[in-house]
Amino acid sequence: MGSVSHPQQPPIMKRFIVGMLALAIAAPAQAQVLDFEGASPIYPFLNNNVFLQGFYNGGTSSVGTSGANYGIEFSSNALAICLDTPSVDCSNTSRGGLGDPNSARSALFFLSGSDTYMNRAAGFQNGFSFYYASYNYQGAFSVWSGLDGTGDLLASLTLNPQSTGCAGNFFCPFYAAGVSFSGTAKSVTFSGVADQIVFDDVTFGSSQPGEVPEPASLALIAVGSFGLGVVARRRRTNA
């Protein structure tokens, strides 16, 4: 009888690398950062009329600007506030030297009601975090399993006010806040006194604000770790 030939399988290391690279290409990192930069077409913007609306949902803000499409929709009272820099004085809020220096011009706040919220219909997992500044009044945030701050409460945290400002700004410095949680979240509510609390570098998918590992980097780390394991196994076999 004739023999049946089978296609040669690629070595295990090659298969692993191909699989990890495919995963990196197919699935972007879950964690994403909303830095609110570009919410206004100009900087500084000296009035508080930039409503975020669909800025991060493939649409635009109330002044026609658009950000990355993360599937995020904000409630009707969510606004962008102009942040002070060492050379620009446009509000009483300073970035305070924390976080990404490229996120120094705009942040999230609200002027009406006792809270504002963001929805992500596709959901997110693992964690949620941001930087915040609140000079006199306590705030809070809550992570929910449903849209519009409904469903099961997955996590919540009280945000204590800072006792002092800095560099002539009341809302300064910014402090980090974040939580880890189980399950899938679809909305977050930001609570506090209107015009008295500011949020920046809002990060969903991570309990540490601004920490977004790139999928390709994760794949390379995994490949490197796998390679070390192969080397160690070969050494044991040779021994």
Buried (B, 14 or more C-beta within 10 A) or exposed (E): EEEEEEEEEEEEEEEBBEEBBEEBEEEEBBBBBBBBBBBBEEBBBEEBEBBBBBBBBBEBBBBEBBBBEBBBBBBEBBBBBBBBBEEEBBBBBBBBEBBBEEBBBBBBBBEEEEBBBBBBEEBBBBBBBBBBBBBEBBBBBBBBBEBBBEBEEBBBBEBBBBEEBBEEBBBBBBBBBBBBBEEBBBBBBBBBBBBBBBBBBBBBBBBEBBBBEEBEEBBBEBBEEBEEEEEEEEEEEEE
